[in-house]
Amino acid sequence: MWSAYDYSGFISWNGYVVSALTLLLPALLNGLIVMSLGKHNSLSMQNYFWIAAPLMSTAESIITGMVISGIALT
């Protein structure tokens, strides 16, 4: 049975930790994708961002779906 303390801990975990991971993982993956496409300077990153945008949005959708599915299963 849930107590008030356990429930607030559950909300804090899902609200802060899982949300931070959901935002951090796609951001790190996006950075890796952009950096792997060209030389590592700001000009090439700006140019390659639009080339990598479809791949990044797909990766973000996959990671976010995995995290949401993991939360739903717990």
C-alpha positions in Angstrom: 0.0 0.0 0.0 1.3 3.5 -0.9 1.9 6.0 1.8 2.2 9.7 1.3 6.0 9.6 1.5 6.3 6.7 -1.0 4.0 8.4 -3.4 5.9 11.7 -3.3 9.1 9.9 -3.8 7.7 8.1 -6.8 6.5 11.4 -8.3 9.8 13.1 -7.6 11.7 10.2 -9.3 9.5 10.2 -12.4 9.2 14.0 -12.5 12.8 15.0 -12.1 15.2 12.1 -12.7 13.3 10.3 -15.5 12.5 13.6 -17.2 16.2 14.7 -17.0 17.3 11.4 -18.6 14.6 11.7 -21.3 16.0 15.1 -22.2 19.7 14.2 -21.8 19.9 11.0 -23.8 18.5 12.4 -27.1 20.6 15.6 -26.6 23.8 13.5 -26.2 22.8 11.3 -29.2 22.1 14.4 -31.3 25.6 15.8 -30.4 27.2 12.5 -31.4 25.4 12.4 -34.7 26.3 16.0 -35.6 29.9 15.6 -34.5 30.4 12.4 -36.5 29.3 14.0 -39.8 32.0 16.6 -40.1 34.9 18.5 -38.7 34.4 19.6 -35.1 33.9 23.3 -35.4 30.9 25.5 -35.1 30.6 26.2 -38.8 30.5 22.5 -39.8 28.1 21.8 -37.0 25.7 24.5 -38.2 25.9 23.2 -41.8 25.5 19.5 -40.8 22.7 20.1 -38.4 20.1 20.3 -41.1 21.5 17.2 -42.8 21.3 15.2 -39.6 17.9 16.6 -38.5 15.8 13.7 -39.8 18.1 11.1 -38.2 18.1 13.0 -34.9 14.3 13.4 -34.8 14.0 9.6 -35.5 16.5 8.8 -32.7 14.7 11.2 -30.3 11.4 9.5 -31.0 12.9 6.0 -30.4 14.6 6.9 -27.2 11.6 8.8 -25.8 9.3 6.0 -26.7 11.6 3.5 -25.0 11.6 5.6 -21.8 7.9 6.1 -21.8 7.3 2.4 -22.4 9.6 1.6 -19.6 7.8 3.9 -17.2 4.4 2.4 -18.3 5.6 -1.1 -17.6 6.8 -0.4 -14.1 
